[in-house]
Amino acid sequence: MRSPYAVPPVSLLLLLIISMFILGACASVDKTASTDPVLVEDTYGDGRMHGDRYPGVETTPLGRDGQLSPEALASALSDPASPLSRQVIYFDFDRDDVRAEFVDVIAAHGAFLARNSQLRLRLEGHTDERGTREYNLGLGERRAQSVRRMLMLQGASSSQIQVISYGEEMPAVQGSNEQAWQKNRRVELIYEGHLR
């Protein structure tokens, strides 16, 4: 005897065919997309375009050899009114996510790198002394990679950025207290050819 809940094979086949048509319709590509040029609008409502968010972050003039002079780089990075003068990013204990207070700083450095493609940047990840050597090397690497990803979102190229982790090996401040640990949990942004 046949179960009252059994579905005839023809009904199953019909259901399968209808499902395929529905799914196929969902996956269709819009072939009517325009290839006409798009007018770029004033992003910030004050005459600045996207990428001009950081007025102190500009393309720095190059020397005759096409390279940024050490003086021009030093000037760009030492202006206290510019977010570029902040070259240390601090982290919370055992965390590799960038704190909100440093997002604009990293964005400014990313825009600066994007506008000056000849520049190279080394990101040095550091930790406090707590944890094993291996764990701290990994944590320093993750912190530097977090900063690297944010720089690249602003247009910096991966070829411009080198990541190094020192873990707990190079503390900024000696000591085994919270004040020292806070200063040691960091990523330093070091531009090639620029001595601080």
TIDRENRO-175782 format. One record per residue (C-alpha): residue in three letters; residue number from 1; chain; z, x, y. Coordinates in nm, 3 decimals, padded with zeros to 5 digits, always signed. Layout:
BEGIN
residu=Ala	num=NUM	chaine=A	Z=Z	X=X	Y=Y .
...
END
This chain:
BEGIN
residu=Met	num=1	chaine=A	Z=+00.000	X=+00.000	Y=+00.000 .
residu=Arg	num=2	chaine=A	Z=-00.087	X=+00.119	Y=+00.346 .
residu=Ser	num=3	chaine=A	Z=+00.184	X=+00.178	Y=+00.603 .
residu=Pro	num=4	chaine=A	Z=+00.178	X=-00.061	Y=+00.899 .
residu=Tyr	num=5	chaine=A	Z=+00.215	X=+00.246	Y=+01.128 .
residu=Ala	num=6	chaine=A	Z=-00.087	X=+00.436	Y=+00.997 .
residu=Val	num=7	chaine=A	Z=-00.364	X=+00.492	Y=+01.252 .
residu=Pro	num=8	chaine=A	Z=-00.720	X=+00.455	Y=+01.122 .
residu=Pro	num=9	chaine=A	Z=-00.918	X=+00.786	Y=+01.129 .
residu=Val	num=10	chaine=A	Z=-01.182	X=+00.633	Y=+01.357 .
residu=Ser	num=11	chaine=A	Z=-00.915	X=+00.555	Y=+01.619 .
residu=Leu	num=12	chaine=A	Z=-00.784	X=+00.913	Y=+01.602 .
residu=Leu	num=13	chaine=A	Z=-01.134	X=+01.051	Y=+01.648 .
residu=Leu	num=14	chaine=A	Z=-01.196	X=+00.821	Y=+01.945 .
residu=Leu	num=15	chaine=A	Z=-00.863	X=+00.924	Y=+02.102 .
residu=Leu	num=16	chaine=A	Z=-00.950	X=+01.293	Y=+02.057 .
residu=Ile	num=17	chaine=A	Z=-01.292	X=+01.250	Y=+02.222 .
residu=Ile	num=18	chaine=A	Z=-01.148	X=+01.060	Y=+02.518 .
residu=Ser	num=19	chaine=A	Z=-00.879	X=+01.328	Y=+02.563 .
residu=Met	num=20	chaine=A	Z=-01.143	X=+01.601	Y=+02.567 .
residu=Phe	num=21	chaine=A	Z=-01.340	X=+01.421	Y=+02.840 .
residu=Ile	num=22	chaine=A	Z=-01.028	X=+01.374	Y=+03.051 .
residu=Leu	num=23	chaine=A	Z=-00.925	X=+01.739	Y=+03.017 .
residu=Gly	num=24	chaine=A	Z=-01.280	X=+01.851	Y=+03.086 .
residu=Ala	num=25	chaine=A	Z=-01.288	X=+01.650	Y=+03.407 .
residu=Cys	num=26	chaine=A	Z=-00.963	X=+01.812	Y=+03.521 .
residu=Ala	num=27	chaine=A	Z=-01.108	X=+02.160	Y=+03.474 .
residu=Ser	num=28	chaine=A	Z=-01.425	X=+02.108	Y=+03.675 .
residu=Val	num=29	chaine=A	Z=-01.496	X=+02.351	Y=+03.956 .
residu=Asp	num=30	chaine=A	Z=-01.574	X=+02.236	Y=+04.307 .
residu=Lys	num=31	chaine=A	Z=-01.925	X=+02.369	Y=+04.364 .
residu=Thr	num=32	chaine=A	Z=-01.944	X=+02.226	Y=+04.713 .
residu=Ala	num=33	chaine=A	Z=-01.711	X=+02.485	Y=+04.867 .
residu=Ser	num=34	chaine=A	Z=-01.849	X=+02.610	Y=+05.195 .
residu=Thr	num=35	chaine=A	Z=-01.954	X=+02.970	Y=+05.235 .
residu=Asp	num=36	chaine=A	Z=-01.982	X=+02.931	Y=+05.611 .
residu=Pro	num=37	chaine=A	Z=-01.776	X=+03.169	Y=+05.826 .
residu=Val	num=38	chaine=A	Z=-01.430	X=+03.043	Y=+05.910 .
residu=Leu	num=39	chaine=A	Z=-01.292	X=+03.053	Y=+06.262 .
residu=Val	num=40	chaine=A	Z=-00.969	X=+03.248	Y=+06.266 .
residu=Glu	num=41	chaine=A	Z=-00.704	X=+03.078	Y=+06.473 .
residu=Asp	num=42	chaine=A	Z=-00.421	X=+03.215	Y=+06.681 .
residu=Thr	num=43	chaine=A	Z=-00.158	X=+03.257	Y=+06.410 .
residu=Tyr	num=44	chaine=A	Z=+00.152	X=+03.271	Y=+06.625 .
residu=Gly	num=45	chaine=A	Z=+00.050	X=+03.044	Y=+06.914 .
residu=Asp	num=46	chaine=A	Z=+00.081	X=+03.319	Y=+07.171 .
residu=Gly	num=47	chaine=A	Z=-00.253	X=+03.498	Y=+07.151 .
residu=Arg	num=48	chaine=A	Z=-00.160	X=+03.727	Y=+06.864 .
residu=Met	num=49	chaine=A	Z=-00.345	X=+03.717	Y=+06.535 .
residu=His	num=50	chaine=A	Z=-00.200	X=+03.762	Y=+06.187 .
residu=Gly	num=51	chaine=A	Z=-00.108	X=+04.128	Y=+06.153 .
residu=Asp	num=52	chaine=A	Z=-00.002	X=+04.145	Y=+06.517 .
residu=Arg	num=53	chaine=A	Z=+00.345	X=+04.013	Y=+06.444 .
residu=Tyr	num=54	chaine=A	Z=+00.502	X=+04.350	Y=+06.512 .
residu=Pro	num=55	chaine=A	Z=+00.384	X=+04.458	Y=+06.857 .
residu=Gly	num=56	chaine=A	Z=+00.530	X=+04.809	Y=+06.820 .
residu=Val	num=57	chaine=A	Z=+00.338	X=+04.857	Y=+06.497 .
residu=Glu	num=58	chaine=A	Z=-00.007	X=+04.967	Y=+06.594 .
residu=Thr	num=59	chaine=A	Z=-00.281	X=+05.190	Y=+06.470 .
residu=Thr	num=60	chaine=A	Z=-00.172	X=+05.534	Y=+06.570 .
residu=Pro	num=61	chaine=A	Z=-00.438	X=+05.761	Y=+06.723 .
residu=Leu	num=62	chaine=A	Z=-00.583	X=+06.025	Y=+06.493 .
residu=Gly	num=63	chaine=A	Z=-00.647	X=+06.387	Y=+06.574 .
residu=Arg	num=64	chaine=A	Z=-00.990	X=+06.555	Y=+06.566 .
residu=Asp	num=65	chaine=A	Z=-00.957	X=+06.613	Y=+06.191 .
residu=Gly	num=66	chaine=A	Z=-00.908	X=+06.239	Y=+06.128 .
residu=Gln	num=67	chaine=A	Z=-00.541	X=+06.287	Y=+06.047 .
residu=Leu	num=68	chaine=A	Z=-00.239	X=+06.146	Y=+06.223 .
residu=Ser	num=69	chaine=A	Z=-00.077	X=+06.425	Y=+06.419 .
residu=Pro	num=70	chaine=A	Z=+00.287	X=+06.500	Y=+06.334 .
residu=Glu	num=71	chaine=A	Z=+00.377	X=+06.426	Y=+06.696 .
residu=Ala	num=72	chaine=A	Z=+00.209	X=+06.083	Y=+06.689 .
residu=Leu	num=73	chaine=A	Z=+00.380	X=+05.996	Y=+06.361 .
residu=Ala	num=74	chaine=A	Z=+00.718	X=+06.113	Y=+06.491 .
residu=Ser	num=75	chaine=A	Z=+00.671	X=+05.906	Y=+06.806 .
residu=Ala	num=76	chaine=A	Z=+00.578	X=+05.593	Y=+06.610 .
residu=Leu	num=77	chaine=A	Z=+00.879	X=+05.627	Y=+06.380 .
residu=Ser	num=78	chaine=A	Z=+01.140	X=+05.719	Y=+06.639 .
residu=Asp	num=79	chaine=A	Z=+01.100	X=+05.439	Y=+06.895 .
residu=Pro	num=80	chaine=A	Z=+01.439	X=+05.260	Y=+06.878 .
residu=Ala	num=81	chaine=A	Z=+01.278	X=+04.934	Y=+06.989 .
residu=Ser	num=82	chaine=A	Z=+01.048	X=+04.938	Y=+06.686 .
residu=Pro	num=83	chaine=A	Z=+01.150	X=+04.824	Y=+06.336 .
residu=Leu	num=84	chaine=A	Z=+00.972	X=+05.139	Y=+06.215 .
residu=Ser	num=85	chaine=A	Z=+01.270	X=+05.345	Y=+06.332 .
residu=Arg	num=86	chaine=A	Z=+01.474	X=+05.187	Y=+06.050 .
residu=Gln	num=87	chaine=A	Z=+01.384	X=+05.390	Y=+05.743 .
residu=Val	num=88	chaine=A	Z=+01.672	X=+05.314	Y=+05.509 .
residu=Ile	num=89	chaine=A	Z=+01.698	X=+04.985	Y=+05.319 .
residu=Tyr	num=90	chaine=A	Z=+02.045	X=+04.904	Y=+05.182 .
residu=Phe	num=91	chaine=A	Z=+02.121	X=+04.700	Y=+04.870 .
residu=Asp	num=92	chaine=A	Z=+02.411	X=+04.502	Y=+04.731 .
residu=Phe	num=93	chaine=A	Z=+02.609	X=+04.626	Y=+04.431 .
residu=Asp	num=94	chaine=A	Z=+02.403	X=+04.633	Y=+04.110 .
residu=Arg	num=95	chaine=A	Z=+02.112	X=+04.447	Y=+04.279 .
residu=Asp	num=96	chaine=A	Z=+01.749	X=+04.537	Y=+04.332 .
residu=Asp	num=97	chaine=A	Z=+01.646	X=+04.242	Y=+04.549 .
residu=Val	num=98	chaine=A	Z=+01.591	X=+04.317	Y=+04.917 .
residu=Arg	num=99	chaine=A	Z=+01.849	X=+04.169	Y=+05.153 .
residu=Ala	num=100	chaine=A	Z=+01.714	X=+03.925	Y=+05.414 .
residu=Glu	num=101	chaine=A	Z=+01.810	X=+04.154	Y=+05.702 .
residu=Phe	num=102	chaine=A	Z=+01.554	X=+04.413	Y=+05.583 .
residu=Val	num=103	chaine=A	Z=+01.255	X=+04.186	Y=+05.519 .
residu=Asp	num=104	chaine=A	Z=+01.110	X=+04.228	Y=+05.870 .
residu=Val	num=105	chaine=A	Z=+01.171	X=+04.604	Y=+05.860 .
residu=Ile	num=106	chaine=A	Z=+00.974	X=+04.638	Y=+05.537 .
residu=Ala	num=107	chaine=A	Z=+00.704	X=+04.404	Y=+05.668 .
residu=Ala	num=108	chaine=A	Z=+00.664	X=+04.623	Y=+05.977 .
residu=His	num=109	chaine=A	Z=+00.629	X=+04.937	Y=+05.764 .
residu=Gly	num=110	chaine=A	Z=+00.376	X=+04.759	Y=+05.542 .
residu=Ala	num=111	chaine=A	Z=+00.169	X=+04.656	Y=+05.845 .
residu=Phe	num=112	chaine=A	Z=+00.191	X=+05.012	Y=+05.981 .
residu=Leu	num=113	chaine=A	Z=+00.065	X=+05.154	Y=+05.651 .
residu=Ala	num=114	chaine=A	Z=-00.214	X=+04.895	Y=+05.634 .
residu=Arg	num=115	chaine=A	Z=-00.334	X=+04.990	Y=+05.983 .
residu=Asn	num=116	chaine=A	Z=-00.304	X=+05.364	Y=+05.915 .
residu=Ser	num=117	chaine=A	Z=-00.461	X=+05.408	Y=+05.573 .
residu=Gln	num=118	chaine=A	Z=-00.440	X=+05.788	Y=+05.589 .
residu=Leu	num=119	chaine=A	Z=-00.058	X=+05.776	Y=+05.580 .
residu=Arg	num=120	chaine=A	Z=+00.143	X=+05.840	Y=+05.263 .
residu=Leu	num=121	chaine=A	Z=+00.497	X=+05.713	Y=+05.205 .
residu=Arg	num=122	chaine=A	Z=+00.757	X=+05.820	Y=+04.951 .
residu=Leu	num=123	chaine=A	Z=+01.020	X=+05.565	Y=+04.849 .
residu=Glu	num=124	chaine=A	Z=+01.337	X=+05.727	Y=+04.719 .
residu=Gly	num=125	chaine=A	Z=+01.567	X=+05.492	Y=+04.528 .
residu=His	num=126	chaine=A	Z=+01.940	X=+05.567	Y=+04.519 .
residu=Thr	num=127	chaine=A	Z=+02.257	X=+05.413	Y=+04.376 .
residu=Asp	num=128	chaine=A	Z=+02.629	X=+05.460	Y=+04.409 .
residu=Glu	num=129	chaine=A	Z=+02.820	X=+05.660	Y=+04.148 .
residu=Arg	num=130	chaine=A	Z=+02.924	X=+05.366	Y=+03.932 .
residu=Gly	num=131	chaine=A	Z=+02.730	X=+05.319	Y=+03.608 .
residu=Thr	num=132	chaine=A	Z=+02.570	X=+05.563	Y=+03.366 .
residu=Arg	num=133	chaine=A	Z=+02.317	X=+05.819	Y=+03.482 .
residu=Glu	num=134	chaine=A	Z=+02.037	X=+05.642	Y=+03.292 .
residu=Tyr	num=135	chaine=A	Z=+02.128	X=+05.300	Y=+03.426 .
residu=Asn	num=136	chaine=A	Z=+02.143	X=+05.429	Y=+03.783 .
residu=Leu	num=137	chaine=A	Z=+01.804	X=+05.602	Y=+03.753 .
residu=Gly	num=138	chaine=A	Z=+01.656	X=+05.269	Y=+03.639 .
residu=Leu	num=139	chaine=A	Z=+01.831	X=+05.075	Y=+03.916 .
residu=Gly	num=140	chaine=A	Z=+01.709	X=+05.321	Y=+04.181 .
residu=Glu	num=141	chaine=A	Z=+01.355	X=+05.281	Y=+04.043 .
residu=Arg	num=142	chaine=A	Z=+01.378	X=+04.900	Y=+04.052 .
residu=Arg	num=143	chaine=A	Z=+01.502	X=+04.908	Y=+04.411 .
residu=Ala	num=144	chaine=A	Z=+01.216	X=+05.133	Y=+04.520 .
residu=Gln	num=145	chaine=A	Z=+00.965	X=+04.914	Y=+04.333 .
residu=Ser	num=146	chaine=A	Z=+01.100	X=+04.605	Y=+04.513 .
residu=Val	num=147	chaine=A	Z=+01.032	X=+04.771	Y=+04.847 .
residu=Arg	num=148	chaine=A	Z=+00.690	X=+04.889	Y=+04.726 .
residu=Arg	num=149	chaine=A	Z=+00.585	X=+04.535	Y=+04.629 .
residu=Met	num=150	chaine=A	Z=+00.686	X=+04.403	Y=+04.971 .
residu=Leu	num=151	chaine=A	Z=+00.493	X=+04.681	Y=+05.149 .
residu=Met	num=152	chaine=A	Z=+00.183	X=+04.598	Y=+04.946 .
residu=Leu	num=153	chaine=A	Z=+00.213	X=+04.229	Y=+05.036 .
residu=Gln	num=154	chaine=A	Z=+00.167	X=+04.337	Y=+05.399 .
residu=Gly	num=155	chaine=A	Z=-00.152	X=+04.528	Y=+05.318 .
residu=Ala	num=156	chaine=A	Z=-00.032	X=+04.875	Y=+05.222 .
residu=Ser	num=157	chaine=A	Z=-00.230	X=+05.030	Y=+04.937 .
residu=Ser	num=158	chaine=A	Z=-00.065	X=+05.140	Y=+04.614 .
residu=Ser	num=159	chaine=A	Z=-00.231	X=+05.481	Y=+04.661 .
residu=Gln	num=160	chaine=A	Z=-00.031	X=+05.528	Y=+04.982 .
residu=Ile	num=161	chaine=A	Z=+00.308	X=+05.483	Y=+04.814 .
residu=Gln	num=162	chaine=A	Z=+00.498	X=+05.711	Y=+04.577 .
residu=Val	num=163	chaine=A	Z=+00.817	X=+05.590	Y=+04.408 .
residu=Ile	num=164	chaine=A	Z=+01.099	X=+05.823	Y=+04.301 .
residu=Ser	num=165	chaine=A	Z=+01.447	X=+05.741	Y=+04.174 .
residu=Tyr	num=166	chaine=A	Z=+01.737	X=+05.978	Y=+04.218 .
residu=Gly	num=167	chaine=A	Z=+01.997	X=+05.734	Y=+04.089 .
residu=Glu	num=168	chaine=A	Z=+02.342	X=+05.862	Y=+04.185 .
residu=Glu	num=169	chaine=A	Z=+02.233	X=+06.228	Y=+04.217 .
residu=Met	num=170	chaine=A	Z=+02.183	X=+06.243	Y=+04.596 .
residu=Pro	num=171	chaine=A	Z=+02.455	X=+06.042	Y=+04.771 .
residu=Ala	num=172	chaine=A	Z=+02.420	X=+05.990	Y=+05.146 .
residu=Val	num=173	chaine=A	Z=+02.800	X=+05.983	Y=+05.177 .
residu=Gln	num=174	chaine=A	Z=+03.057	X=+06.152	Y=+04.955 .
residu=Gly	num=175	chaine=A	Z=+03.345	X=+05.938	Y=+04.839 .
residu=Ser	num=176	chaine=A	Z=+03.461	X=+05.687	Y=+04.582 .
residu=Asn	num=177	chaine=A	Z=+03.527	X=+05.388	Y=+04.804 .
residu=Glu	num=178	chaine=A	Z=+03.338	X=+05.079	Y=+04.916 .
residu=Gln	num=179	chaine=A	Z=+03.228	X=+05.232	Y=+05.249 .
residu=Ala	num=180	chaine=A	Z=+03.065	X=+05.528	Y=+05.072 .
residu=Trp	num=181	chaine=A	Z=+02.916	X=+05.312	Y=+04.796 .
residu=Gln	num=182	chaine=A	Z=+02.752	X=+05.079	Y=+05.053 .
residu=Lys	num=183	chaine=A	Z=+02.574	X=+05.372	Y=+05.219 .
residu=Asn	num=184	chaine=A	Z=+02.461	X=+05.516	Y=+04.885 .
residu=Arg	num=185	chaine=A	Z=+02.294	X=+05.198	Y=+04.753 .
residu=Arg	num=186	chaine=A	Z=+01.964	X=+05.246	Y=+04.933 .
residu=Val	num=187	chaine=A	Z=+01.592	X=+05.316	Y=+04.938 .
residu=Glu	num=188	chaine=A	Z=+01.475	X=+05.575	Y=+05.190 .
residu=Leu	num=189	chaine=A	Z=+01.125	X=+05.548	Y=+05.338 .
residu=Ile	num=190	chaine=A	Z=+00.991	X=+05.899	Y=+05.394 .
residu=Tyr	num=191	chaine=A	Z=+00.650	X=+05.945	Y=+05.554 .
residu=Glu	num=192	chaine=A	Z=+00.455	X=+06.249	Y=+05.437 .
residu=Gly	num=193	chaine=A	Z=+00.465	X=+06.524	Y=+05.695 .
residu=His	num=194	chaine=A	Z=+00.749	X=+06.365	Y=+05.891 .
residu=Leu	num=195	chaine=A	Z=+01.088	X=+06.534	Y=+05.897 .
residu=Arg	num=196	chaine=A	Z=+01.375	X=+06.318	Y=+06.013 .
END
